Amino acid sequence: MLKRGTVKRAGRPIATNPRRQVTIRLPESVLAAWKATGPGWQTRMAELLSKHVRGC
């Protein structure tokens, strides 16, 4: 019976571009300005940094 069964992985699918936690020191004014833009500020910051690295 076990030989015929299939195993399904539970949880999220494996990301193609996984996130990695880092520590970065920013001026308080820069951090306050990003936080003032509302929820999702970390994602927007990451997108802006990605665009800069790719040269877009």
C-alpha positions as CSV (number, residue, x, y, z in Angstrom):
1,M,0.0,0.0,0.0
2,L,2.8,2.4,0.8
3,K,4.6,1.7,-2.5
4,R,1.6,2.9,-4.5
5,G,1.0,6.1,-2.5
6,T,2.3,9.5,-3.4
7,V,3.7,12.0,-1.0
8,K,2.6,15.6,-1.2
9,R,4.7,18.3,0.3
10,A,2.7,20.6,2.5
11,G,3.3,24.4,2.9
12,R,4.5,27.0,0.5
13,P,6.1,26.2,-2.9
14,I,9.8,26.7,-3.1
15,A,10.6,30.2,-4.1
16,T,12.6,30.8,-7.3
17,N,14.3,33.9,-5.7
18,P,14.3,33.2,-2.0
19,R,14.6,36.0,0.6
20,R,17.5,36.2,3.0
21,Q,17.5,38.1,6.3
22,V,20.2,40.7,6.6
23,T,21.1,43.5,9.0
24,I,21.6,47.0,7.6
25,R,22.2,50.3,9.3
26,L,20.3,53.2,7.9
27,P,19.9,56.8,9.0
28,E,16.8,57.3,11.2
29,S,15.4,59.9,8.8
30,V,15.6,57.4,5.9
31,L,13.9,54.7,7.8
32,A,11.2,57.0,9.0
33,A,10.6,58.2,5.4
34,W,10.2,54.6,4.2
35,K,7.9,53.7,7.1
36,A,5.8,56.7,6.5
37,T,4.8,55.3,3.0
38,G,2.7,52.7,4.8
39,P,2.5,48.9,4.8
40,G,4.6,47.2,2.3
41,W,7.5,49.6,2.6
42,Q,10.1,46.8,2.9
43,T,8.9,45.2,-0.3
44,R,9.0,48.6,-2.1
45,M,12.5,49.2,-0.8
46,A,13.6,45.8,-2.1
47,E,12.0,46.4,-5.5
48,L,13.8,49.8,-5.8
49,L,17.1,48.2,-4.8
50,S,16.6,45.4,-7.3
51,K,15.9,47.9,-10.1
52,H,19.0,49.9,-9.2
53,V,21.2,46.7,-9.3
54,R,19.8,45.7,-12.7
55,G,20.2,49.2,-14.0
56,C,16.6,49.9,-14.9
